[in-house]
Amino acid sequence: MDGVFVPIHEGGHLVFRMFGEFMMVAGGTLLQLLAPFLLASYFALRRQPQGVAFCLFFMFEQLLPISTYMADARAQDLPLLTLGSGENTIHDWNYLLGKFGLLEHDIQIAGFARFIGWIGMVGVVIWLVWRGLNDVAPSKDVQAR
């Protein structure tokens, strides 16, 4: 599923580049998380909990490859994907964490992002199961009759 999000990530750089260099670099990760979140919002408005759960699960799941990319900010060992020639390719998270003076904490920040991803995925599954059990169980009013 991560391969589906690569074009979304790369497209985010293009979509957000009109807002300056920082937003262009951050835009890849922003769109990678924003796309499933917006789809989840659409399903929520249509009262379709399975669609909400599916989209939120994959939003949280995307924190796993994002955290791998974050953890590579200093080492820059991962191969980078880019649009165009690749001459001016920069490592998103080296740039972003460097801007905030947090580059030396890349591993810890990545670990936190990974933790949030796992907690979110588990939470979404628990929420969907809970919804399913509550939708199937007869209400107390029906049982009293």
N, CA, C and O atoms as CSV, one atom per row, in Angstrom:
chain,resi,resn,atom,element,x,y,z
A,1,MET,N,N,0.821,-1.199,0.000
A,1,MET,CA,C,0.000,0.000,0.000
A,1,MET,C,C,0.863,1.261,0.000
A,1,MET,O,O,0.449,2.308,-0.498
A,2,ASP,N,N,2.061,1.149,0.561
A,2,ASP,CA,C,2.923,2.326,0.617
A,2,ASP,C,C,3.250,2.859,-0.776
A,2,ASP,O,O,3.412,4.065,-0.961
A,3,GLY,N,N,3.346,1.959,-1.752
A,3,GLY,CA,C,3.627,2.389,-3.113
A,3,GLY,C,C,2.553,3.301,-3.681
A,3,GLY,O,O,2.839,4.136,-4.539
A,4,VAL,N,N,1.318,3.150,-3.212
A,4,VAL,CA,C,0.228,4.018,-3.651
A,4,VAL,C,C,0.468,5.449,-3.175
A,4,VAL,O,O,0.082,6.409,-3.842
A,5,PHE,N,N,1.102,5.578,-2.026
A,5,PHE,CA,C,1.292,6.900,-1.439
A,5,PHE,C,C,2.524,7.635,-1.964
A,5,PHE,O,O,2.665,8.832,-1.718
A,6,VAL,N,N,3.408,6.958,-2.672
A,6,VAL,CA,C,4.596,7.628,-3.225
A,6,VAL,C,C,4.191,8.746,-4.187
A,6,VAL,O,O,4.695,9.861,-4.046
A,7,PRO,N,N,3.300,8.501,-5.164
A,7,PRO,CA,C,2.905,9.608,-6.040
A,7,PRO,C,C,2.158,10.709,-5.285
A,7,PRO,O,O,2.253,11.884,-5.642
A,8,ILE,N,N,1.423,10.333,-4.253
A,8,ILE,CA,C,0.721,11.342,-3.449
A,8,ILE,C,C,1.750,12.211,-2.736
A,8,ILE,O,O,1.623,13.435,-2.714
A,9,HIS,N,N,2.766,11.584,-2.154
A,9,HIS,CA,C,3.837,12.327,-1.486
A,9,HIS,C,C,4.527,13.273,-2.474
A,9,HIS,O,O,4.677,14.466,-2.210
A,10,GLU,N,N,4.937,12.728,-3.597
A,10,GLU,CA,C,5.638,13.553,-4.591
A,10,GLU,C,C,4.734,14.659,-5.132
A,10,GLU,O,O,5.189,15.775,-5.382
A,11,GLY,N,N,3.450,14.342,-5.310
A,11,GLY,CA,C,2.499,15.369,-5.748
A,11,GLY,C,C,2.344,16.478,-4.729
A,11,GLY,O,O,2.118,17.633,-5.091
A,12,GLY,N,N,2.463,16.134,-3.453
A,12,GLY,CA,C,2.374,17.150,-2.398
A,12,GLY,C,C,3.448,18.208,-2.530
A,12,GLY,O,O,3.206,19.377,-2.233
A,13,HIS,N,N,4.641,17.813,-2.976
A,13,HIS,CA,C,5.704,18.800,-3.195
A,13,HIS,C,C,5.277,19.802,-4.272
A,13,HIS,O,O,5.522,21.003,-4.155
A,14,LEU,N,N,4.641,19.286,-5.312
A,14,LEU,CA,C,4.186,20.165,-6.397
A,14,LEU,C,C,3.027,21.062,-5.958
A,14,LEU,O,O,3.008,22.253,-6.267
A,15,VAL,N,N,2.064,20.486,-5.238
A,15,VAL,CA,C,0.885,21.237,-4.802
A,15,VAL,C,C,1.274,22.376,-3.860
A,15,VAL,O,O,0.748,23.483,-3.967
A,16,PHE,N,N,2.194,22.102,-2.942
A,16,PHE,CA,C,2.526,23.084,-1.919
A,16,PHE,C,C,3.689,24.007,-2.290
A,16,PHE,O,O,4.039,24.886,-1.502
A,17,ARG,N,N,4.291,23.833,-3.461
A,17,ARG,CA,C,5.451,24.641,-3.804
A,17,ARG,C,C,5.115,26.109,-4.014
A,17,ARG,O,O,5.997,26.964,-3.928
A,18,MET,N,N,3.865,26.409,-4.285
A,18,MET,CA,C,3.470,27.814,-4.457
A,18,MET,C,C,3.531,28.585,-3.136
A,18,MET,O,O,3.448,29.814,-3.131
A,19,PHE,N,N,3.675,27.869,-2.020
A,19,PHE,CA,C,3.719,28.511,-0.703
A,19,PHE,C,C,5.139,28.672,-0.179
A,19,PHE,O,O,5.331,28.991,0.994
A,20,GLY,N,N,6.130,28.457,-1.027
A,20,GLY,CA,C,7.520,28.643,-0.639
A,20,GLY,C,C,8.253,27.330,-0.435
A,20,GLY,O,O,7.661,26.251,-0.455
A,21,GLU,N,N,9.557,27.452,-0.241
A,21,GLU,CA,C,10.420,26.274,-0.152
A,21,GLU,C,C,10.063,25.370,1.026
A,21,GLU,O,O,9.981,24.152,0.866
A,22,PHE,N,N,9.851,25.950,2.204
A,22,PHE,CA,C,9.545,25.129,3.374
A,22,PHE,C,C,8.279,24.318,3.156
A,22,PHE,O,O,8.260,23.114,3.413
A,23,MET,N,N,7.222,24.965,2.685
A,23,MET,CA,C,5.959,24.259,2.461
A,23,MET,C,C,6.077,23.252,1.323
A,23,MET,O,O,5.427,22.207,1.345
A,24,MET,N,N,6.902,23.562,0.332
A,24,MET,CA,C,7.108,22.602,-0.752
A,24,MET,C,C,7.736,21.316,-0.202
A,24,MET,O,O,7.308,20.214,-0.545
A,25,VAL,N,N,8.741,21.465,0.646
A,25,VAL,CA,C,9.406,20.283,1.207
A,25,VAL,C,C,8.457,19.542,2.147
A,25,VAL,O,O,8.357,18.317,2.089
A,26,ALA,N,N,7.764,20.276,3.007
A,26,ALA,CA,C,6.828,19.655,3.954
A,26,ALA,C,C,5.595,19.108,3.246
A,26,ALA,O,O,4.942,18.194,3.751
A,27,GLY,N,N,5.275,19.659,2.085
A,27,GLY,CA,C,4.052,19.289,1.366
A,27,GLY,C,C,3.947,17.830,1.001
A,27,GLY,O,O,2.839,17.300,0.920
A,28,GLY,N,N,5.063,17.163,0.778
A,28,GLY,CA,C,5.008,15.740,0.462
A,28,GLY,C,C,4.385,14.948,1.598
A,28,GLY,O,O,3.452,14.173,1.391
A,29,THR,N,N,4.907,15.150,2.795
A,29,THR,CA,C,4.372,14.444,3.959
A,29,THR,C,C,2.982,14.948,4.303
A,29,THR,O,O,2.119,14.166,4.700
A,30,LEU,N,N,2.756,16.250,4.154
A,30,LEU,CA,C,1.423,16.800,4.452
A,30,LEU,C,C,0.353,16.142,3.598
A,30,LEU,O,O,-0.672,15.699,4.117
A,31,LEU,N,N,0.582,16.076,2.294
A,31,LEU,CA,C,-0.430,15.480,1.416
A,31,LEU,C,C,-0.555,13.972,1.651
A,31,LEU,O,O,-1.638,13.404,1.516
A,32,GLN,N,N,0.548,13.341,1.998
A,32,GLN,CA,C,0.541,11.904,2.298
A,32,GLN,C,C,-0.391,11.598,3.470
A,32,GLN,O,O,-1.029,10.546,3.499
A,33,LEU,N,N,-0.470,12.513,4.433
A,33,LEU,CA,C,-1.367,12.338,5.581
A,33,LEU,C,C,-2.731,12.986,5.352
A,33,LEU,O,O,-3.750,12.496,5.839
A,34,LEU,N,N,-2.739,14.079,4.615
A,34,LEU,CA,C,-3.977,14.825,4.391
A,34,LEU,C,C,-4.943,14.087,3.466
A,34,LEU,O,O,-6.154,14.144,3.680
A,35,ALA,N,N,-4.443,13.405,2.457
A,35,ALA,CA,C,-5.324,12.705,1.508
A,35,ALA,C,C,-6.206,11.668,2.208
A,35,ALA,O,O,-7.423,11.703,2.030
A,36,PRO,N,N,-5.639,10.743,2.999
A,36,PRO,CA,C,-6.535,9.795,3.672
A,36,PRO,C,C,-7.400,10.455,4.738
A,36,PRO,O,O,-8.517,10.003,4.990
A,37,PHE,N,N,-6.896,11.528,5.375
A,37,PHE,CA,C,-7.705,12.222,6.370
A,37,PHE,C,C,-8.923,12.880,5.721
A,37,PHE,O,O,-10.031,12.797,6.251
A,38,LEU,N,N,-8.721,13.527,4.585
A,38,LEU,CA,C,-9.852,14.156,3.882
A,38,LEU,C,C,-10.850,13.117,3.386
A,38,LEU,O,O,-12.059,13.346,3.424
A,39,LEU,N,N,-10.351,11.984,2.925
A,39,LEU,CA,C,-11.260,10.902,2.527
A,39,LEU,C,C,-12.034,10.370,3.732
A,39,LEU,O,O,-13.224,10.076,3.622
A,40,ALA,N,N,-11.372,10.246,4.872
A,40,ALA,CA,C,-12.055,9.814,6.097
A,40,ALA,C,C,-13.138,10.818,6.476
A,40,ALA,O,O,-14.225,10.433,6.906
A,41,SER,N,N,-12.840,12.101,6.317
A,41,SER,CA,C,-13.837,13.142,6.620
A,41,SER,C,C,-15.036,13.026,5.704
A,41,SER,O,O,-16.174,13.191,6.145
A,42,TYR,N,N,-14.794,12.744,4.434
A,42,TYR,CA,C,-15.882,12.547,3.478
A,42,TYR,C,C,-16.776,11.385,3.921
A,42,TYR,O,O,-18.000,11.509,3.940
A,43,PHE,N,N,-16.157,10.263,4.275
A,43,PHE,CA,C,-16.934,9.105,4.722
A,43,PHE,C,C,-17.654,9.392,6.037
A,43,PHE,O,O,-18.753,8.885,6.259
A,44,ALA,N,N,-17.059,10.188,6.901
A,44,ALA,CA,C,-17.713,10.548,8.163
A,44,ALA,C,C,-18.970,11.368,7.891
A,44,ALA,O,O,-20.003,11.157,8.527
A,45,LEU,N,N,-18.880,12.296,6.952
A,45,LEU,CA,C,-20.055,13.102,6.594
A,45,LEU,C,C,-21.166,12.238,6.002
A,45,LEU,O,O,-22.347,12.552,6.156
A,46,ARG,N,N,-20.795,11.167,5.336
A,46,ARG,CA,C,-21.772,10.253,4.739
A,46,ARG,C,C,-22.173,9.142,5.703
A,46,ARG,O,O,-22.925,8.239,5.338
A,47,ARG,N,N,-21.673,9.211,6.924
A,47,ARG,CA,C,-21.976,8.236,7.983
A,47,ARG,C,C,-21.654,6.801,7.537
A,47,ARG,O,O,-22.475,5.890,7.644
A,48,GLN,N,N,-20.430,6.645,7.036
A,48,GLN,CA,C,-19.949,5.340,6.596
A,48,GLN,C,C,-18.712,4.960,7.419
A,48,GLN,O,O,-17.580,5.208,7.003
A,49,PRO,N,N,-18.943,4.353,8.592
A,49,PRO,CA,C,-17.829,4.097,9.504
A,49,PRO,C,C,-16.736,3.184,8.940
A,49,PRO,O,O,-15.568,3.335,9.298
A,50,GLN,N,N,-17.094,2.249,8.073
A,50,GLN,CA,C,-16.069,1.380,7.495
A,50,GLN,C,C,-15.112,2.190,6.619
A,50,GLN,O,O,-13.902,1.968,6.648
A,51,GLY,N,N,-15.652,3.121,5.847
A,51,GLY,CA,C,-14.812,3.993,5.026
A,51,GLY,C,C,-13.929,4.885,5.876
A,51,GLY,O,O,-12.759,5.100,5.560
A,52,VAL,N,N,-14.504,5.410,6.973
A,52,VAL,CA,C,-13.730,6.238,7.906
A,52,VAL,C,C,-12.575,5.420,8.466
A,52,VAL,O,O,-11.430,5.873,8.475
A,53,ALA,N,N,-12.879,4.220,8.932
A,53,ALA,CA,C,-11.861,3.363,9.542
A,53,ALA,C,C,-10.767,3.002,8.538
A,53,ALA,O,O,-9.581,3.061,8.862
A,54,PHE,N,N,-11.159,2.633,7.336
A,54,PHE,CA,C,-10.190,2.262,6.308
A,54,PHE,C,C,-9.223,3.415,6.045
A,54,PHE,O,O,-8.007,3.221,6.020
A,55,CYS,N,N,-9.766,4.610,5.851
A,55,CYS,CA,C,-8.933,5.770,5.526
A,55,CYS,C,C,-8.070,6.203,6.707
A,55,CYS,O,O,-6.894,6.520,6.527
A,56,LEU,N,N,-8.639,6.220,7.910
A,56,LEU,CA,C,-7.851,6.606,9.082
A,56,LEU,C,C,-6.763,5.574,9.380
A,56,LEU,O,O,-5.658,5.929,9.789
A,57,PHE,N,N,-7.084,4.297,9.172
A,57,PHE,CA,C,-6.073,3.262,9.373
A,57,PHE,C,C,-4.870,3.540,8.482
A,57,PHE,O,O,-3.730,3.490,8.946
A,58,PHE,N,N,-5.113,3.833,7.207
A,58,PHE,CA,C,-3.998,4.077,6.296
A,58,PHE,C,C,-3.335,5.421,6.527
A,58,PHE,O,O,-2.158,5.582,6.204
A,59,MET,N,N,-4.050,6.389,7.074
A,59,MET,CA,C,-3.390,7.639,7.461
A,59,MET,C,C,-2.364,7.345,8.556
A,59,MET,O,O,-1.219,7.788,8.474
A,60,PHE,N,N,-2.780,6.599,9.579
A,60,PHE,CA,C,-1.853,6.251,10.656
A,60,PHE,C,C,-0.756,5.310,10.162
A,60,PHE,O,O,0.390,5.408,10.602
A,61,GLU,N,N,-1.099,4.405,9.254
A,61,GLU,CA,C,-0.103,3.480,8.716
A,61,GLU,C,C,1.002,4.240,8.003
A,61,GLU,O,O,2.156,3.810,8.020
A,62,GLN,N,N,0.673,5.349,7.384
A,62,GLN,CA,C,1.677,6.129,6.666
A,62,GLN,C,C,2.719,6.747,7.588
A,62,GLN,O,O,3.786,7.160,7.134
A,63,LEU,N,N,2.415,6.811,8.876
A,63,LEU,CA,C,3.432,7.298,9.816
A,63,LEU,C,C,4.602,6.321,9.938
A,63,LEU,O,O,5.685,6.711,10.374
A,64,LEU,N,N,4.401,5.059,9.560
A,64,LEU,CA,C,5.498,4.085,9.622
A,64,LEU,C,C,6.572,4.374,8.567
A,64,LEU,O,O,7.740,4.505,8.933
A,65,PRO,N,N,6.233,4.479,7.276
A,65,PRO,CA,C,7.290,4.842,6.320
A,65,PRO,C,C,7.790,6.271,6.515
A,65,PRO,O,O,8.958,6.559,6.254
A,66,ILE,N,N,6.919,7.164,6.969
A,66,ILE,CA,C,7.364,8.534,7.248
A,66,ILE,C,C,8.410,8.509,8.363
A,66,ILE,O,O,9.417,9.214,8.289
A,67,SER,N,N,8.174,7.700,9.393
A,67,SER,CA,C,9.133,7.635,10.496
A,67,SER,C,C,10.467,7.033,10.041
A,67,SER,O,O,11.525,7.426,10.532
A,68,THR,N,N,10.418,6.095,9.118
A,68,THR,CA,C,11.661,5.536,8.569
A,68,THR,C,C,12.445,6.633,7.853
A,68,THR,O,O,13.666,6.716,7.985
A,69,TYR,N,N,11.747,7.467,7.099
A,69,TYR,CA,C,12.360,8.582,6.391
A,69,TYR,C,C,12.903,9.611,7.391
A,69,TYR,O,O,13.993,10.150,7.197
A,70,MET,N,N,12.140,9.884,8.460
A,70,MET,CA,C,12.601,10.810,9.499
A,70,MET,C,C,13.895,10.316,10.145
A,70,MET,O,O,14.844,11.079,10.322
A,71,ALA,N,N,13.917,9.032,10.492
A,71,ALA,CA,C,15.074,8.458,11.180
A,71,ALA,C,C,16.330,8.503,10.322
A,71,ALA,O,O,17.440,8.397,10.843
A,72,ASP,N,N,16.168,8.658,9.028
A,72,ASP,CA,C,17.285,8.719,8.089
A,72,ASP,C,C,17.779,10.149,7.857
A,72,ASP,O,O,18.659,10.367,7.025
A,73,ALA,N,N,17.228,11.118,8.578
A,73,ALA,CA,C,17.523,12.528,8.305
A,73,ALA,C,C,19.011,12.855,8.380
A,73,ALA,O,O,19.528,13.556,7.510
A,74,ARG,N,N,19.698,12.368,9.385
A,74,ARG,CA,C,21.138,12.651,9.488
A,74,ARG,C,C,21.949,11.741,8.593
A,74,ARG,O,O,22.832,12.215,7.878
A,75,ALA,N,N,21.678,10.451,8.610
A,75,ALA,CA,C,22.477,9.482,7.846
A,75,ALA,C,C,22.277,9.648,6.346
A,75,ALA,O,O,23.230,9.505,5.579
A,76,GLN,N,N,21.072,9.943,5.920
A,76,GLN,CA,C,20.715,10.100,4.502
A,76,GLN,C,C,21.186,8.896,3.672
A,76,GLN,O,O,21.785,9.048,2.607
A,77,ASP,N,N,20.896,7.706,4.191
A,77,ASP,CA,C,21.267,6.478,3.495
A,77,ASP,C,C,20.185,5.978,2.537
A,77,ASP,O,O,20.484,5.237,1.600
A,78,LEU,N,N,18.948,6.370,2.761
A,78,LEU,CA,C,17.850,5.889,1.916
A,78,LEU,C,C,17.939,6.498,0.524
A,78,LEU,O,O,18.326,7.658,0.378
A,79,PRO,N,N,17.584,5.728,-0.499
A,79,PRO,CA,C,17.522,6.319,-1.835
A,79,PRO,C,C,16.339,7.288,-1.902
A,79,PRO,O,O,15.264,7.000,-1.376
A,80,LEU,N,N,16.538,8.409,-2.536
A,80,LEU,CA,C,15.490,9.427,-2.624
A,80,LEU,C,C,14.791,9.342,-3.969
A,80,LEU,O,O,15.424,9.147,-5.006
A,81,LEU,N,N,13.479,9.492,-3.934
A,81,LEU,CA,C,12.686,9.572,-5.161
A,81,LEU,C,C,12.435,11.041,-5.444
A,81,LEU,O,O,12.290,11.840,-4.519
A,82,THR,N,N,12.384,11.391,-6.695
A,82,THR,CA,C,12.139,12.786,-7.032
A,82,THR,C,C,11.482,12.897,-8.393
A,82,THR,O,O,11.515,11.970,-9.203
A,83,LEU,N,N,10.893,14.042,-8.620
A,83,LEU,CA,C,10.352,14.373,-9.939
A,83,LEU,C,C,11.413,15.173,-10.678
A,83,LEU,O,O,12.096,16.001,-10.073
A,84,GLY,N,N,11.557,14.944,-11.945
A,84,GLY,CA,C,12.528,15.709,-12.720
A,84,GLY,C,C,13.895,15.065,-12.720
A,84,GLY,O,O,14.028,13.851,-12.561
A,85,SER,N,N,14.920,15.900,-12.902
A,85,SER,CA,C,16.281,15.404,-13.084
A,85,SER,C,C,16.928,14.905,-11.805
A,85,SER,O,O,17.791,14.030,-11.857
A,86,GLY,N,N,16.537,15.433,-10.670
A,86,GLY,CA,C,17.114,14.998,-9.411
A,86,GLY,C,C,18.388,15.727,-9.036
A,86,GLY,O,O,19.039,15.358,-8.058
A,87,GLU,N,N,18.762,16.756,-9.789
A,87,GLU,CA,C,19.981,17.508,-9.496
A,87,GLU,C,C,19.916,18.189,-8.124
A,87,GLU,O,O,20.886,18.166,-7.367
A,88,ASN,N,N,18.790,18.781,-7.819
A,88,ASN,CA,C,18.639,19.548,-6.586
A,88,ASN,C,C,17.837,18.794,-5.536
A,88,ASN,O,O,17.123,19.403,-4.739
A,89,THR,N,N,17.952,17.487,-5.532
A,89,THR,CA,C,17.191,16.666,-4.606
A,89,THR,C,C,17.704,16.885,-3.187
A,89,THR,O,O,18.908,16.846,-2.932
A,90,ILE,N,N,16.772,17.114,-2.276
A,90,ILE,CA,C,17.140,17.231,-0.868
A,90,ILE,C,C,16.346,16.198,-0.073
A,90,ILE,O,O,15.280,15.754,-0.500
A,91,HIS,N,N,16.865,15.832,1.054
A,91,HIS,CA,C,16.201,14.906,1.957
A,91,HIS,C,C,15.192,15.731,2.749
A,91,HIS,O,O,15.579,16.625,3.501
A,92,ASP,N,N,13.905,15.441,2.588
A,92,ASP,CA,C,12.850,16.240,3.228
A,92,ASP,C,C,13.095,16.435,4.717
A,92,ASP,O,O,13.061,17.557,5.223
A,93,TRP,N,N,13.338,15.341,5.403
A,93,TRP,CA,C,13.419,15.419,6.858
A,93,TRP,C,C,14.741,15.979,7.345
A,93,TRP,O,O,14.800,16.515,8.451
A,94,ASN,N,N,15.799,15.877,6.563
A,94,ASN,CA,C,17.038,16.572,6.914
A,94,ASN,C,C,16.786,18.070,6.866
A,94,ASN,O,O,17.199,18.811,7.758
A,95,TYR,N,N,16.110,18.504,5.825
A,95,TYR,CA,C,15.786,19.925,5.659
A,95,TYR,C,C,14.841,20.402,6.760
A,95,TYR,O,O,15.109,21.417,7.404
A,96,LEU,N,N,13.740,19.682,6.985
A,96,LEU,CA,C,12.723,20.125,7.944
A,96,LEU,C,C,13.235,20.125,9.381
A,96,LEU,O,O,13.073,21.107,10.104
A,97,LEU,N,N,13.852,19.022,9.788
A,97,LEU,CA,C,14.375,18.975,11.151
A,97,LEU,C,C,15.524,19.950,11.337
A,97,LEU,O,O,15.691,20.517,12.417
A,98,GLY,N,N,16.311,20.147,10.298
A,98,GLY,CA,C,17.389,21.138,10.350
A,98,GLY,C,C,16.854,22.547,10.533
A,98,GLY,O,O,17.430,23.334,11.284
A,99,LYS,N,N,15.769,22.875,9.864
A,99,LYS,CA,C,15.147,24.207,9.998
A,99,LYS,C,C,14.712,24.492,11.432
A,99,LYS,O,O,14.768,25.634,11.889
A,100,PHE,N,N,14.278,23.448,12.140
A,100,PHE,CA,C,13.812,23.618,13.512
A,100,PHE,C,C,14.904,23.339,14.546
A,100,PHE,O,O,14.644,23.394,15.748
A,101,GLY,N,N,16.113,23.044,14.091
A,101,GLY,CA,C,17.207,22.743,14.999
A,101,GLY,C,C,17.031,21.419,15.730
A,101,GLY,O,O,17.524,21.246,16.844
A,102,LEU,N,N,16.326,20.489,15.099
A,102,LEU,CA,C,16.021,19.206,15.740
A,102,LEU,C,C,16.697,18.021,15.047
A,102,LEU,O,O,16.357,16.868,15.311
A,103,LEU,N,N,17.631,18.301,14.181
A,103,LEU,CA,C,18.232,17.239,13.379
A,103,LEU,C,C,18.879,16.152,14.244
A,103,LEU,O,O,18.823,14.973,13.895
A,104,GLU,N,N,19.485,16.536,15.357
A,104,GLU,CA,C,20.141,15.542,16.210
A,104,GLU,C,C,19.139,14.657,16.953
A,104,GLU,O,O,19.531,13.685,17.599
A,105,HIS,N,N,17.852,14.989,16.866
A,105,HIS,CA,C,16.801,14.189,17.512
A,105,HIS,C,C,15.974,13.396,16.501
A,105,HIS,O,O,14.861,12.971,16.808
A,106,ASP,N,N,16.512,13.196,15.301
A,106,ASP,CA,C,15.749,12.523,14.250
A,106,ASP,C,C,15.271,11.141,14.654
A,106,ASP,O,O,14.144,10.765,14.333
A,107,ILE,N,N,16.092,10.382,15.345
A,107,ILE,CA,C,15.725,9.016,15.741
A,107,ILE,C,C,14.590,9.042,16.770
A,107,ILE,O,O,13.654,8.247,16.681
A,108,GLN,N,N,14.672,9.953,17.742
A,108,GLN,CA,C,13.633,10.038,18.768
A,108,GLN,C,C,12.309,10.519,18.180
A,108,GLN,O,O,11.248,9.994,18.517
A,109,ILE,N,N,12.371,11.505,17.314
A,109,ILE,CA,C,11.149,12.025,16.684
A,109,ILE,C,C,10.519,10.940,15.816
A,109,ILE,O,O,9.299,10.771,15.804
A,110,ALA,N,N,11.355,10.213,15.097
A,110,ALA,CA,C,10.860,9.111,14.263
A,110,ALA,C,C,10.215,8.029,15.120
A,110,ALA,O,O,9.176,7.479,14.752
A,111,GLY,N,N,10.819,7.726,16.248
A,111,GLY,CA,C,10.247,6.732,17.160
A,111,GLY,C,C,8.889,7.154,17.674
A,111,GLY,O,O,7.979,6.335,17.793
A,112,PHE,N,N,8.753,8.442,17.979
A,112,PHE,CA,C,7.461,8.952,18.442
A,112,PHE,C,C,6.419,8.871,17.332
A,112,PHE,O,O,5.278,8.482,17.580
A,113,ALA,N,N,6.806,9.236,16.108
A,113,ALA,CA,C,5.881,9.158,14.967
A,113,ALA,C,C,5.448,7.714,14.737
A,113,ALA,O,O,4.275,7.453,14.472
A,114,ARG,N,N,6.387,6.777,14.837
A,114,ARG,CA,C,6.066,5.360,14.660
A,114,ARG,C,C,5.105,4.892,15.753
A,114,ARG,O,O,4.164,4.147,15.477
A,115,PHE,N,N,5.341,5.328,16.992
A,115,PHE,CA,C,4.466,4.982,18.116
A,115,PHE,C,C,3.050,5.494,17.859
A,115,PHE,O,O,2.080,4.761,18.046
A,116,ILE,N,N,2.931,6.752,17.430
A,116,ILE,CA,C,1.614,7.331,17.125
A,116,ILE,C,C,0.945,6.545,16.000
A,116,ILE,O,O,-0.262,6.306,16.044
A,117,GLY,N,N,1.711,6.146,15.007
A,117,GLY,CA,C,1.162,5.347,13.916
A,117,GLY,C,C,0.564,4.042,14.409
A,117,GLY,O,O,-0.558,3.692,14.043
A,118,TRP,N,N,1.308,3.321,15.236
A,118,TRP,CA,C,0.816,2.042,15.754
A,118,TRP,C,C,-0.386,2.238,16.673
A,118,TRP,O,O,-1.371,1.506,16.576
A,119,ILE,N,N,-0.307,3.219,17.559
A,119,ILE,CA,C,-1.440,3.488,18.460
A,119,ILE,C,C,-2.676,3.864,17.646
A,119,ILE,O,O,-3.783,3.417,17.949
A,120,GLY,N,N,-2.488,4.677,16.624
A,120,GLY,CA,C,-3.609,5.069,15.778
A,120,GLY,C,C,-4.229,3.904,15.043
A,120,GLY,O,O,-5.453,3.785,14.990
A,121,MET,N,N,-3.397,3.035,14.469
A,121,MET,CA,C,-3.929,1.875,13.744
A,121,MET,C,C,-4.696,0.955,14.685
A,121,MET,O,O,-5.799,0.513,14.365
A,122,VAL,N,N,-4.119,0.670,15.833
A,122,VAL,CA,C,-4.800,-0.190,16.807
A,122,VAL,C,C,-6.086,0.480,17.284
A,122,VAL,O,O,-7.121,-0.174,17.414
A,123,GLY,N,N,-6.021,1.774,17.542
A,123,GLY,CA,C,-7.206,2.511,17.993
A,123,GLY,C,C,-8.330,2.479,16.978
A,123,GLY,O,O,-9.493,2.319,17.348
A,124,VAL,N,N,-8.002,2.629,15.704
A,124,VAL,CA,C,-9.022,2.596,14.649
A,124,VAL,C,C,-9.680,1.223,14.591
A,124,VAL,O,O,-10.900,1.126,14.459
A,125,VAL,N,N,-8.887,0.164,14.690
A,125,VAL,CA,C,-9.447,-1.192,14.662
A,125,VAL,C,C,-10.359,-1.407,15.871
A,125,VAL,O,O,-11.458,-1.945,15.731
A,126,ILE,N,N,-9.909,-0.991,17.050
A,126,ILE,CA,C,-10.729,-1.130,18.259
A,126,ILE,C,C,-12.023,-0.337,18.103
A,126,ILE,O,O,-13.097,-0.826,18.454
A,127,TRP,N,N,-11.928,0.881,17.580
A,127,TRP,CA,C,-13.128,1.711,17.380
A,127,TRP,C,C,-14.111,1.029,16.430
A,127,TRP,O,O,-15.314,1.007,16.690
A,128,LEU,N,N,-13.601,0.473,15.328
A,128,LEU,CA,C,-14.488,-0.169,14.352
A,128,LEU,C,C,-15.140,-1.416,14.945
A,128,LEU,O,O,-16.329,-1.653,14.728
A,129,VAL,N,N,-14.384,-2.207,15.683
A,129,VAL,CA,C,-14.958,-3.388,16.331
A,129,VAL,C,C,-16.010,-2.963,17.352
A,129,VAL,O,O,-17.092,-3.547,17.413
A,130,TRP,N,N,-15.694,-1.960,18.143
A,130,TRP,CA,C,-16.652,-1.442,19.141
A,130,TRP,C,C,-17.936,-0.974,18.466
A,130,TRP,O,O,-19.036,-1.272,18.932
A,131,ARG,N,N,-17.787,-0.232,17.357
A,131,ARG,CA,C,-18.968,0.220,16.607
A,131,ARG,C,C,-19.777,-0.965,16.110
A,131,ARG,O,O,-21.004,-0.983,16.201
A,132,GLY,N,N,-19.071,-1.948,15.587
A,132,GLY,CA,C,-19.759,-3.131,15.065
A,132,GLY,C,C,-20.510,-3.881,16.146
A,132,GLY,O,O,-21.638,-4.324,15.927
A,133,LEU,N,N,-19.904,-4.025,17.296
A,133,LEU,CA,C,-20.572,-4.714,18.403
A,133,LEU,C,C,-21.770,-3.926,18.916
A,133,LEU,O,O,-22.792,-4.517,19.265
A,134,ASN,N,N,-21.661,-2.620,18.965
A,134,ASN,CA,C,-22.772,-1.792,19.439
A,134,ASN,C,C,-23.896,-1.685,18.415
A,134,ASN,O,O,-25.056,-1.509,18.787
A,135,ASP,N,N,-23.566,-1.789,17.139
A,135,ASP,CA,C,-24.608,-1.747,16.107
A,135,ASP,C,C,-25.382,-3.057,16.054
A,135,ASP,O,O,-26.558,-3.065,15.692
A,136,VAL,N,N,-24.735,-4.168,16.411
A,136,VAL,CA,C,-25.361,-5.491,16.346
A,136,VAL,C,C,-26.165,-5.779,17.601
A,136,VAL,O,O,-27.238,-6.379,17.537
A,137,ALA,N,N,-25.646,-5.352,18.739
A,137,ALA,CA,C,-26.317,-5.654,20.011
A,137,ALA,C,C,-27.641,-4.909,20.094
A,137,ALA,O,O,-27.702,-3.719,19.784
A,138,PRO,N,N,-28.700,-5.596,20.508
A,138,PRO,CA,C,-29.986,-4.918,20.643
A,138,PRO,C,C,-29.923,-3.886,21.772
A,138,PRO,O,O,-29.231,-4.081,22.771
A,139,SER,N,N,-30.644,-2.805,21.596
A,139,SER,CA,C,-30.650,-1.769,22.618
A,139,SER,C,C,-31.388,-2.251,23.848
A,139,SER,O,O,-32.150,-3.214,23.777
A,140,LYS,N,N,-31.171,-1.594,24.973
A,140,LYS,CA,C,-31.795,-1.986,26.230
A,140,LYS,C,C,-33.316,-1.793,26.174
A,140,LYS,O,O,-34.061,-2.511,26.841
A,141,ASP,N,N,-33.773,-0.816,25.371
A,141,ASP,CA,C,-35.229,-0.601,25.226
A,141,ASP,C,C,-35.896,-1.810,24.592
A,141,ASP,O,O,-36.988,-2.213,24.993
A,142,VAL,N,N,-35.226,-2.386,23.596
A,142,VAL,CA,C,-35.770,-3.543,22.890
A,142,VAL,C,C,-35.770,-4.756,23.831
A,142,VAL,O,O,-36.724,-5.534,23.826
A,143,GLN,N,N,-34.719,-4.924,24.633
A,143,GLN,CA,C,-34.641,-6.041,25.550
A,143,GLN,C,C,-35.716,-5.958,26.645
A,143,GLN,O,O,-36.215,-6.990,27.094
A,144,ALA,N,N,-36.073,-4.752,27.074
A,144,ALA,CA,C,-37.046,-4.571,28.153
A,144,ALA,C,C,-38.464,-4.920,27.702
A,144,ALA,O,O,-39.301,-5.263,28.537
A,145,ARG,N,N,-38.744,-4.841,26.439
A,145,ARG,CA,C,-40.090,-5.108,25.918
A,145,ARG,C,C,-40.335,-6.517,25.877
A,145,ARG,O,O,-41.414,-6.945,25.467
